Each structure stands twice: as structure tokens, then as C-alpha cells.
Amino acid sequence: MSCKVLTDNLKGKRCAILGLGVSNTPLARLLISADSEISVTVYDKKSPEELGEDALALRDAGVRFISGSDCFDNIEGDVIFRSPGIRPDIKGIRDAISRGAVLTSEMECFLSLTSARTFGITGSDGKTTTTTLCGKFLERAGRVFVGGNIGTPLLDKAEEMSEDDSAVLELSSFQLMTVSHAPSCSAITNISPNHMDWHTTEEEYAAAKYNIVGKNTHRVVLNADSKGTSEFGKKLLAQSGREIIFFSSVRSPEDIPDGAKLMYISEGMICLYDGKKSIPLLDTSRILLPGKHNTENYMTAMALTYGYVDPAVYAEVAESFGGVEHRLELVRTFCGVDYYNSSIDSSPTRTAAALSALSGRDIVAICGGYDKNLSYAPLAKSLCALVRAVVLTGATAPKIKKALLECESYDPERLTLVESDSFEDAVAKAFSLSREGGCVLLSPASASFDRFKNFAERGRYFKELVSKL
């Protein structure tokens, strides 16, 4: 199948694109360039002038724009393409569906059209690193496309993909909430509360994650140590025709239910138990990335790609891959202090994992940002146990401070707690609190939207400030 199939099916239709953004801009270009009499309207709170050059070019090409704070109140169209950040149950969408409109998305269309073998990764933590690792493993075996929530939409590339290619997709709960087509190989790294500023309940959030497994999904990789995914795996085992591979850094083959496989660690080796025997695959000492969570990211990616690549590639990648930008990224060593950018850590569990990876170091942490309505009590325990000083800034600073002060293990004699009104001042204060041989870690445990467009902008600004020290 191809993009032509999509545009042919939309001939004479009115297409409504809700939110232009990264994923929907290529979609709009594809629809407007097709000689198939497709009417395209973009609904976005920002005007074309505010959206920039891409939007202006689309407007000049014939795309209609409806802007303003109330732009989603009255959506007209036969087919509605939803941006991931827009809830599918807003009144404007419900009203349009009641009039006969079909709700879909750029990702839904890609999954239904591509001829490539698809590998999908979701979860509360570790999605980006696991997605990147899968791409690096698979590129040794042939052509691979990496995209989705990692920042690269792939719909406009579906035309050039063949059955010999692989597509690796990082998928968010927002993207998965309404998909009916799922990847052929899917992984859930873990599930812990996240995005409670958007999802109505923890159950809704988890259900969206589980949507990554569909009728056509033949391999499912799940975290044996995450209660929700472990129970989900047991339910899937009752269904025939699926290969279930659990991963765990603490369990052994006898701990998993009959019929399942396990990626686990034995005497420093990552091994795959295939139901009959254990196969050694990778010595963990060869992994450059620090921390137990990164070892588990390797296990997830290896479980997804095993059988599709030569196992020798696991060691090749482990010995050369230094990590993704904004994830425990070493920015600079200055005056004997290592500065790490982990701006992608937008939840308490991600920050706890980053702190654990640096355990034993003299850590000054910078935390705080946009509030996703999460509890910071678990993070407070990690900060009290692993950090010498913490600089709090941004919208969640008061919540993190309150959690620290209420934590039973908080000791003001051992943990220095500092607040800062600006991001620039937070970096300066972290510098002043640092000690030679130690490290400064930006790991906000919060989203970035209180001050920045996204976590990448926040991380790059941190690197700019550190470079000027």
C-alpha cells in the first residue's frame, strides 16, 4: 500500500487537520499536493503568521486556516486528523463524529499504509533510548526508518518503504489513545502515573498504552517488574498466536508463567530464555550507558529485535552508543565537575532513574518545571537518599519542596535545599554548590512548558548556559 492509496480514498473529501504541529505539517503537504480534489482545513489556536513559514506556505497552496481559542468548537469535515495533544473527546470532535465524520491521525494512517515491518515502543520511561537502540540494531540488517513521538513523522515516507524495510516508532499515550492499527512488534517499557494533567485517570492512561498491542501484533515485549504490564502479559498468554517476551533485571526463567520467554541477566550476561534454553547475548560490562534503567532499555530493544538481526550487533552498538541527546548527556567537565543534561526526564520516575545511574557521586540536582499533576513523594525519597544539594525552579518547585519537607528521610543537615526564580539563576546556584569530583544534573522531573517550548529547548539552553560558565 502507499500514500496514493490514502489520497485516492480521500478524493472529494473534506479533511480537517486539528493542530498543525510536527506530525501534521507533512500530512497537510501530502494532502494538498495530491491531485485528488481534497479540501484541507487546518484548525489551530495559532494563526498562520504565528505558526511560521510552513503554515504560510500551506495557506498559499490552498489550505484553509481557522484560528483562535475557539477554533475546535465547530469542526467541519468528512475525515478528521487529530494532533496527539488534542483529546479525542472534546465537544467539537464529538459533534463532528455525530454528523458522520471519521476520526483518525497521521500515525493511524501510517500504520495502516506502510509495507515495512513495524516495531512500536511505548511506556512511561525509557521510550526514546529504547527506540534509538532498536533503530541502531536494525540498521545493521537493512534499511530502517525511526520516527513517531521521537520527533520524525513517517507518513510522507510510507511510499518509499518496502517489505524488506523496518520502521521503529516511539508512541505516546496521546498517539495510542485512538489507534486501531498496531505495530507488528510492540513493547511497553513500564507503566507509572504520568500526564495526569491530560488523562482523566490513571486507568485511561494505562489503557492507551495497552493499545499498542493489536490483532496484528505477533510479538509483545513487557516489563516483568511493572505490575500492570506483568498482569497484561499474563492475559495475553491466554490468547494464541502471540510471542510474549518479558524482560527483567532481577528475575530468572523459573519466575515467569508457562509459555512466555524472558530476557534476563545471569552472571553479568543479558540472556534470552526461549522457553527451552538460555542464550547468552550481551555482556553488560560492554554497555557504555550508565544505570540499571539503561540496561533494561537494552533488554527491551534486544527482545524486540531478536531474530531480525545478527546478535553480534548488540555488542557493536553497546561499545559505541553514548546515549541520546538530553538523556544523561555529559555536556562538559568544568573545574572538576561533570555537567549532565537530562532534560528529557519529565516525570519523577525518570529523575529517580537518572539519580540511581549516578549513585555514589556528589550530586547537585536541578529540578522543577511544568506541572503534570503528579505526586513527588517518591522522588523526594530518591533526592534524600542520593543527592547532596537540590536547586528547585519552575512551576513545580513548591510541590517538590513540600514533598521533600514531608519526607521522613529529609535531613537539612545532609541535603541542601535551594530555590531559584529563574532557570539561569538555578544553573548559577548549582555551579556554586558543586564540588570537584562531583556532578551537576539537570533532571527536572517535570515537563518544560512553564518556560520552554519543549524539553529539547530546555536542554539546549542548559547546555548553552553551562558552556558559558
C-alpha positions, 0 to 999 in steps of 0.5 A: 500500500502507499500514500496514493492509496490514502489520497485516492480514498480521500478524493472529494473529501473534506479533511480537517487537520486539528493542530498543525504541529510536527506530525501534521505539517507533512500530512497537510503537504501530502494532502494538498499536493495530491491531485485528488480534489481534497479540501484541507482545513487546518484548525489551530489556536495559532494563526498562520503568521504565528505558526511560521513559514510552513503554515504560510506556505500551506495557506498559499497552496490552498489550505484553509486556516481557522484560528483562535481559542475557539477554533475546535468548537465547530469542526467541519469535515468528512475525515478528521486528523487529530494532533496527539495533544488534542483529546479525542473527546472534546465537544467539537470532535464529538459533534463532528463524529455525530454528523458522520465524520471519521476520526483518525491521525497521521500515525493511524494512517501510517500504520495502516499504509506502510509495507515495512515491518513495524516495531512500536515502543511505548511506556512511561520511561525509557521510550526514546533510548529504547527506540534509538537502540532498536533503530541502531540494531536494525540498521545493521540488517537493512534499511530502517526508518525511526520516527513517531513521538521521537520527533520524525513523522513517517507518513510522507515516507510510507511510499518509499518503504518496502517489505524488506524495510523496518520502521521503529516508532516511539508512541505516546499515550496521546498517539495510542489513545485512538489507534486501531492499527498496531505495530507488528512488534510492540513493547511497553517499557513500564507503566507509572502515573504520568500526564495526569494533567491530560488523562482523566485517570490513571486507568485511561492512561494505562489503557492507551498504552495497552493499545499498542498491542493489536490483532496484528501484533505477533510479538509483545515485549513487557516489563516483568517488574511493572505490575500492570504490564506483568498482569497484561502479559499474563492475559495475553498468554491466554490468547494464541498466536502471540510471542510474549517476551518479558524482560527483567533485571532481577528475575530468572526463567523459573519466575515467569508463567508457562509459555512466555520467554524472558530476557534476563541477566545471569552472571553479568550476561543479558540472556534470552530464555526461549522457553527451552534454553538460555542464550547468552547475548550481551555482556553488560560490562560492554554497555557504555550507558550508565544505570540499571534503567539503561540496561533494561532499555537494552533488554527491551530493544534486544527482545524486540529485535531478536531474530531480525538481526545478527546478535553480534550487533548488540555488542557493536552498538553497546561499545559505541552508543553514548546515549541520546541527546538530553538523556544523561548527556555529559555536556562538559567537565568544568573545574572538576565537575561533570555537567549532565543534561537530562532534560528529557526526564519529565516525570519523577520516575525518570529523575529517580532513574537518572539519580540511581545511574549516578549513585555514589557521586556528589550530586547537585540536582536541578529540578522543577518545571511544568506541572503534570499533576503528579505526586513527588513523594517518591522522588523526594525519597530518591533526592534524600537518599542520593543527592547532596544539594537540590536547586528547585525552579519552575512551576513545580518547585513548591510541590517538590519542596513540600514533598521533600519537607514531608519526607521522613528521610529529609535531613537539612543537615545532609541535603541542601535545599535551594530555590531559584526564580529563574532557570539561569539563576538555578544553573548559577546556584548549582555551579556554586554548590558543586564540588570537584569530583562531583556532578551537576544534573539537570533532571527536572522531573517535570515537563518544560512548558512553564518556560520552554517550548519543549524539553529539547529547548530546555536542554539546549539552553542548559547546555548553552548556559553551562558552556558559558560558565 
